[in-house]
Amino acid sequence: MKVIVDLCIVPIGVGISLSKYVAACEEILTQAGLKTSLHAYGTNIEGEWEEVFTAIKRCHEKVHEMGAPRITTTIKMGTRTDRDQTMEDKIQSVEEKLS
């Protein structure tokens, strides 16, 4: 089953700058072959359910390996069974209504 996820992983107890943790997770998502779109407060991910959640687990493992004693994660996700939908489809639908 395909899923579109909005993922925000926040390491706790590692200081103010989090960009190195974000970069590490982006590398994991890319290596997993997932379609991603980085934004200011997270990453949108598109792919098969098992592949996406395996990569999210790997992100948690990596962030802990990098020294984060705690992590809080927010996940928003959606699935559809009536048709295939991409991240671009969702954005295009809204943009068409704005024009």
N, C-alpha and C positions, 0 to 999 in steps of 0.2 A: 504494500500500500504506500502510495506517495504521500508525503507530508511537507508542509511549509512551516518552518519554525522561526520564531523571533527569539534569539538567545542572548541573555546578558549574564555573564559569569563575573562575579565580583569577589576577588580575594580579600580576606579580612586579616588585619594584623601584619601588613606588608608595607605600610607607608602610604604616601599620597599618590604617587605615580603608578598607574596600572598598565601602561602601554606595553611593557615587555610581556606581560601575561596575555594581553589581547593578541599580540603578535604570535606568541607561541600557539595559542588556540587557532588562529587563522591558518598557521602552517599545518596543523593537524587536519583541519577541515579541508584544506586544499589537497593534501596528500591522500585524503579519503576519496577524492574525486567528486566532492559535493559542490554544487552550485551555491555560491555565497554572495552576499552583498553587505559589506561593512557599513554601518552607519554610526552616528555620534554616540549612541548609547547601547550598542549591541551589534548583532550580526543576524541577517536573515539567511536561512539555510533551506535549500530545496533538495529533496532526494527521497530514496526509499526509507521507510520507517527504521528498519534495523540498522542500516548504514548510518543514518543521522544520529540515532541514539547511541550507537557504538562510538561514534566520533565524539559526542558530548561527554560520554564516560571517560574517554581518553583525555579530553581537555581537563576534566577534573583531576585525573591522575597526574597529568603534567603540571598543573598549577600547584598541587600539593608537593610534587617532587621539587618544584622551584622554591619551596619554603613557606608557602601559605598554610598556616595552621587551620584556617577556616575558610569556607567558601559559601557565599550565598548566590543562588542562581534563580533567575526568573525565566520561565519558558512560556511563550504563547504559541499555540500551534493550531493548525487546521488541516483537515483532510476532506476530500470530496470523493464520492463514488459515482456521481452522475456524469462527470467528464474530467479530463486532464486539465489542470490549470497551473500556470507558472506564475512566478513572482511578477514578471513583466505584464502578464495578462491582468493581474489585479490592479496594477498601477495604471495601465492603459485604460481600463474601464472607468476609473475615476477621472483621468485626464480628459477623456472624451466628453464626460459630463460637464467639465469645467469650461470647455471651449464653445 
